[in-house]
Amino acid sequence: MAAAAARRPATISSRQAIDLLLDLIASFPEQVENMPAKVHTRAYWLRILSPRAYRGANTMAMLRELPAFTNLGPKGRGRAAWKRVFVGSAGLDQVRDLVRHLMAVADARQPDRPPVVVWRDAYGPDELVQRIRPTEHHDYIHNPHRGTTTFQRFQGDPTYPTHASYDTYGPTVFPRTGGVVRDNEKYIPRTTLTYCRWPWKWLEPRKGQYAWEIIDGTLRTAAARGQSAQLRFQPYTMRWDTAKNPPQAKRYPPESSVNLPDWYWDTGARWIDAGKYCRNEPDSNDPRYLRHFGDFIRAFAKRYDGHPVLESIDMAYAGFWGESGGNASEATAAKLADIYVTSFKRTQILGMLGTAAVPRALARGCRLGWRADCFGDLRESHVKEVPRHSAWNHTYDCYVRNIHRFGLQDAWKTAPVTMETCGTVESWWVCNYDLDRIIEEGYKYHTSVFMPKSVFFPEKMLDKLITFDRRIGYRFALRQMLLPLTVKRGSEFAVSCFADNVGCAPLYRPYTLALRLTQGRTVRVLRLAVDLRTWLPGHAYVEETVRLPAVFQRGEVKIALGIVDASDTPRVWWAIAGPTDGGWHPLTSINAT
């Protein structure tokens, strides 16, 4: 029986479909006795199922795959053969239901509509409400606080020329573009974020004397390129040969150490003989380290906390690059975390996943975002003692474990997640990592920011990473807005909004959903009360009442939709097809009476 069923066609021709339909109708006249005589004619079905007919093509396509005509079809023709098809369940009533369904669907017609001269003509005179359902687009949106970053570079700057990037060499020279910002080549074409880092030595070359011009230039250039900046100041970033390049200090570790500020050694600071990455690393548990690096954190925060272009600050506290804690004890990590939390009251803080400073910051009530490096790590074993696919890697052994250990499963709902590549995208390609798997993990972590270090994207990976860039973070699609057609001046009216966050994370900033009402030169912005930060991925629904200002005259009032900051300036764009007007999305009008 299985072999016989397999020989039945999955689809049939249009002629065969109409032949079978007419035979079915002829076999059960009692099922169609109250229907028009035309259902017995080929001409009728050819007309309503033709490609030119309304829904004709789709209805015919359905009929050509109908199980009763294909895999469950009759063995032969006539009443007896068809009876066996419809045995059980609703029985022969299915014949009547099928014919009625075909007539209702395929023979339906859109009514002739009068021409629309003014917007109100689209609705009948007795209609009270309007449903606005804009078309969603799937292009890149230049929205802030999400997406792919440049690294130690800005929008339009070249990528690194090879496979490598460098943590130490943050930008210090800031050429102007003359107002023209280019697309990035061999990378995400457009970004709204940059990620920059410098060693502490560069930013405080002398105790209490700060190179703020580096930070000022970075923030100024990022803003000019349409970006905000994620920043990190790193205790040290590289090994330093003190014998060949002695620091400008009276005392310092012999032979080798790290690139700490020269003046730091003259404070009497201790070092340890065997560090994790280098000999003679500074002792991060020395009270002098806590004092002097803590002073720098406070000075930075005093100048830059809440700066509108400062996207976030990494809670780098000890060790190489400041991200993993080095030799700092839990007590030291807690003290440095306290300095960050008490110093940065407005700027978003990011903690490195798995480090001792993270639980301390959370315990202090910090709305902490987290970041992880080595995103995409799917390394394989290269030793005979371990099977190829059983090597330790971050994907299986680090991220999920630390998220659960630190109770961060829901942290993404209130603060952003940043994922930095393991190596670079180029290394994923060379190592033949599964890009689809990596991207899927990125969605599961609810990534808002992807940091692939400004190393080129191989051509075979570029399209998928562009798609990944468009979905990470938030992305709002308006499904429907319900508004009245007519509103009395000075009176309240209801607004309902059905939206989808088609991204994988929320919007974390306190922006406001708003309507802009315009009549000639009269413009008013009506701010809704909904907290957009609660719009997690999936459906969102808002139903509120606003008032039509009495300042408007009788007649048409145009309505546009926006997401605005405290000054009513649009900051976030919707995935709505069509032009915008100063960042607002024109939707419809209402009639003021």
Long-range contacts (C-beta under 8 A, 24 or more apart in sequence): 5-71, 8-70, 8-71, 8-73, 9-70, 10-65, 10-70, 10-71, 11-64, 11-65, 11-70, 12-64, 12-69, 12-70, 13-64, 14-49, 14-60, 14-64, 16-64, 16-69, 17-60, 17-63, 17-64, 17-66, 17-69, 18-42, 18-45, 18-46, 18-49, 20-69, 20-73, 21-45, 21-63, 21-69, 21-102, 23-77, 23-78, 23-82, 24-68, 24-82, 24-95, 24-98, 25-95, 25-99, 27-77, 27-78, 27-79, 27-82, 28-79, 28-82, 28-92, 28-95, 31-92, 31-93, 31-95, 31-96, 31-99, 32-95, 32-96, 32-99, 35-99, 35-100, 35-103, 39-99, 39-103, 48-102, 48-103, 48-106, 48-107, 49-106, 53-106, 54-106, 54-108, 54-109, 54-110, 55-105, 55-106, 55-108, 56-106, 59-102, 59-105, 59-106, 63-102, 68-98, 118-556, 119-556, 119-588, 119-589, 120-485, 120-556, 120-589, 120-591, 123-485, 127-485, 128-484, 128-485, 128-486, 129-482, 129-483, 129-484, 129-485, 130-482, 130-483, 130-484, 130-485, 130-588, 131-480, 131-481, 131-482, 132-478, 132-480, 132-481, 132-482, 132-483, 132-587, 132-588, 133-479, 133-480, 134-478, 134-576, 134-577, 134-578, 134-585, 134-587, 135-576, 135-577, 135-578, 136-477, 136-478, 136-575, 136-576, 136-577, 137-575, 137-576, 137-577, 138-470, 138-575, 139-470, 140-189, 140-190, 140-466, 140-469, 140-470, 141-470, 141-475, 141-573, 141-575, 142-190, 142-192, 142-226, 142-573, 143-192, 143-473, 143-474, 143-475, 143-572, 143-573, 144-192, 144-228, 144-509, 144-571, 144-572, 145-192, 145-193, 145-228, 145-311, 145-416, 145-448, 145-473, 145-507, 145-508, 145-509, 146-192, 146-193, 146-416, 146-448, 146-449, 146-472, 146-473, 146-474, 146-503, 146-505, 147-188, 147-191, 147-192, 147-193, 147-449, 147-450, 147-469, 147-472, 147-473, 148-187, 148-188, 148-191, 148-193, 148-449, 148-450, 148-451, 148-452, 148-465, 148-469, 148-472, 149-191, 149-193, 149-194, 149-195, 149-230, 149-449, 149-450, 149-451, 149-452, 150-184, 150-187, 150-191, 150-193, 150-194, 150-195, 150-227, 150-454, 151-194, 151-195, 151-196, 151-451, 151-452, 151-453, 151-454, 152-195, 152-196, 152-197, 152-454, 153-194, 153-454, 154-194, 154-221, 154-222, 154-225, 154-227, 155-181, 155-182, 155-184, 155-190, 155-191, 155-194, 155-225, 155-226, 155-227, 156-181, 156-182, 156-183, 156-184, 156-225, 157-184, 157-454, 158-185, 159-184, 159-185, 159-186, 159-187, 159-454, 159-455, 159-456, 160-453, 160-454, 160-455, 160-456, 162-455, 163-424, 163-426, 163-427, 163-430, 163-455, 164-424, 164-455, 165-424, 165-453, 165-454, 165-455, 167-197, 167-234, 167-237, 167-321, 168-197, 168-198, 168-199, 168-237, 168-238, 168-259, 170-196, 170-197, 170-198, 170-202, 170-214, 170-218, 171-196, 171-214, 171-217, 171-218, 171-221, 172-202, 172-214, 172-217, 173-217, 174-217, 174-218, 174-220, 174-221, 176-224, 177-224, 177-225, 181-224, 181-225, 181-226, 186-456, 186-457, 186-462, 187-454, 187-456, 187-457, 188-457, 188-465, 188-466, 188-469, 189-466, 190-226, 191-227, 191-469, 192-226, 192-227, 192-228, 193-227, 193-228, 193-229, 193-230, 193-311, 193-449, 194-218, 194-222, 194-225, 194-227, 194-228, 194-229, 194-230, 195-229, 195-230, 195-231, 195-232, 195-449, 195-451, 196-229, 196-230, 196-231, 196-232, 197-231, 197-232, 197-233, 197-234, 197-237, 197-314, 197-321, 198-232, 198-233, 198-234, 199-233, 199-234, 199-235, 199-236, 199-237, 199-238, 199-259, 200-233, 200-234, 200-235, 200-236, 200-260, 200-261, 200-293, 200-296, 201-236, 201-259, 201-260, 201-261, 201-262, 203-233, 203-296, 203-300, 204-261, 204-296, 205-261, 205-262, 205-263, 206-261, 206-263, 207-261, 207-263, 207-292, 208-295, 208-299, 210-296, 210-299, 210-300, 212-303, 215-300, 215-303, 215-304, 219-304, 219-307, 219-309, 219-310, 220-309, 222-309, 223-309, 227-309, 228-308, 228-309, 228-310, 228-311, 229-309, 229-310, 229-311, 230-311, 230-312, 230-313, 230-314, 230-350, 230-418, 230-449, 230-451, 231-310, 231-312, 231-313, 231-314, 232-313, 232-314, 232-316, 232-321, 232-322, 232-323, 233-296, 233-297, 233-300, 233-316, 233-322, 234-316, 234-321, 234-322, 234-323, 235-260, 235-282, 235-284, 235-293, 235-316, 235-317, 235-318, 235-319, 235-322, 235-326, 236-260, 236-282, 236-320, 237-320, 237-321, 239-277, 239-278, 242-280, 253-279, 253-280, 254-280, 255-279, 255-280, 256-280, 257-281, 257-282, 258-282, 258-320, 264-288, 264-292, 267-292, 272-327, 275-326, 275-327, 276-319, 276-320, 276-326, 276-327, 277-319, 277-320, 277-326, 278-320, 281-319, 281-326, 281-327, 283-327, 284-317, 284-318, 284-319, 284-325, 284-326, 284-327, 284-328, 284-332, 285-327, 285-328, 285-329, 285-331, 285-332, 289-318, 289-332, 290-332, 290-335, 290-336, 293-317, 293-318, 293-336, 294-335, 294-336, 294-339, 297-336, 297-339, 297-340, 297-343, 298-339, 298-343, 300-343, 301-343, 301-344, 301-347, 302-343, 304-347, 305-343, 305-344, 305-345, 305-346, 305-347, 306-345, 306-346, 306-347, 307-347, 310-347, 311-348, 312-347, 312-348, 312-349, 312-350, 312-369, 312-416, 312-418, 313-340, 313-344, 313-347, 313-348, 313-349, 313-350, 314-349, 314-350, 314-352, 314-371, 315-340, 315-349, 315-350, 315-351, 315-352, 315-357, 315-358, 315-361, 315-368, 316-352, 317-355, 317-357, 323-352, 323-355, 323-373, 324-352, 324-354, 324-355, 325-355, 325-356, 325-357, 328-356, 329-356, 330-356, 333-357, 333-360, 334-360, 337-361, 337-364, 338-364, 340-366, 341-365, 341-366, 348-415, 348-416, 348-508, 350-416, 350-418, 353-398, 353-399, 353-402, 353-403, 353-406, 353-408, 354-398, 354-402, 354-405, 354-406, 358-406, 358-408, 359-406, 362-406, 362-407, 367-414, 367-415, 368-411, 368-415, 369-411, 369-415, 369-416, 369-417, 369-418, 369-508, 370-408, 370-411, 370-415, 370-417, 370-418, 371-417, 371-418, 371-419, 371-420, 371-449, 372-398, 372-399, 372-417, 372-418, 372-419, 372-420, 372-445, 373-420, 373-421, 373-422, 374-398, 374-420, 374-421, 374-422, 374-423, 375-419, 375-420, 375-421, 375-422, 375-438, 375-441, 375-442, 375-450, 376-421, 376-422, 376-423, 376-425, 376-428, 376-433, 376-438, 376-441, 377-422, 378-431, 378-433, 378-434, 378-437, 378-438, 379-422, 379-431, 380-431, 394-422, 395-438, 395-441, 399-441, 399-445, 403-445, 412-445, 412-446, 412-448, 412-505, 413-506, 413-536, 414-508, 414-533, 415-508, 416-448, 416-449, 416-473, 416-505, 416-508, 417-445, 417-446, 417-447, 417-448, 417-449, 417-505, 418-447, 418-448, 418-449, 418-450, 418-451, 419-445, 419-447, 419-449, 419-450, 419-451, 420-451, 420-452, 420-453, 421-451, 421-452, 421-453, 424-452, 424-453, 424-455, 425-452, 425-455, 425-456, 425-457, 425-458, 425-461, 425-465, 426-455, 426-456, 426-457, 426-458, 428-461, 429-458, 429-460, 429-461, 435-461, 435-464, 435-465, 436-464, 439-464, 439-465, 439-468, 442-468, 442-472, 442-504, 443-471, 443-472, 443-504, 446-504, 446-505, 446-537, 447-472, 447-473, 447-504, 447-505, 448-472, 448-473, 448-474, 448-505, 448-508, 449-473, 471-502, 471-503, 471-504, 472-503, 472-504, 472-505, 473-503, 473-504, 473-505, 473-507, 474-501, 474-503, 474-505, 474-506, 474-507, 474-535, 474-572, 475-501, 475-502, 475-503, 475-575, 476-500, 476-501, 476-502, 476-507, 476-535, 476-563, 476-572, 476-574, 476-575, 477-502, 477-574, 477-575, 477-576, 478-561, 478-574, 478-576, 478-585, 481-561, 481-587, 481-588, 483-559, 483-588, 483-590, 484-590, 485-590, 485-591, 486-590, 486-591, 486-592, 486-593, 487-548, 487-590, 487-591, 487-592, 487-593, 488-548, 488-592, 488-593, 489-548, 489-549, 489-550, 489-552, 489-553, 489-554, 489-592, 489-593, 490-547, 490-548, 490-549, 490-550, 491-547, 491-548, 492-545, 492-546, 492-547, 492-548, 493-545, 493-546, 493-547, 493-548, 493-590, 494-543, 494-544, 494-545, 495-528, 495-542, 495-543, 495-544, 495-545, 495-546, 496-541, 496-542, 496-543, 496-544, 497-528, 497-540, 497-541, 497-542, 497-543, 498-539, 498-540, 498-541, 499-535, 499-539, 499-540, 499-541, 499-542, 500-538, 500-539, 500-540, 501-535, 501-536, 501-537, 501-538, 501-540, 502-537, 502-575, 503-537, 504-537, 505-537, 506-532, 506-533, 506-534, 506-535, 506-536, 506-537, 507-532, 507-533, 507-535, 507-563, 507-572, 508-533, 509-533, 509-571, 511-563, 511-564, 511-565, 511-571, 511-572, 512-563, 512-564, 512-565, 513-542, 513-561, 513-562, 513-563, 514-561, 514-562, 514-563, 514-564, 514-568, 515-546, 515-559, 515-560, 515-561, 515-562, 516-559, 516-560, 516-561, 516-562, 516-584, 517-548, 517-549, 517-552, 517-557, 517-558, 517-559, 518-557, 518-558, 518-559, 518-560, 519-552, 519-553, 519-555, 519-556, 519-557, 519-558, 519-592, 522-551, 522-552, 522-553, 524-549, 524-551, 524-552, 525-564, 525-568, 527-564, 527-568, 532-563, 548-590, 548-592, 552-592, 553-592, 554-592, 554-593, 555-591, 555-592, 556-589, 556-590, 556-591, 556-592, 557-589, 557-590, 557-591, 557-592, 558-586, 558-588, 558-589, 559-586, 559-587, 559-588, 559-589, 559-590, 560-584, 560-585, 560-586, 560-587, 561-585, 561-587
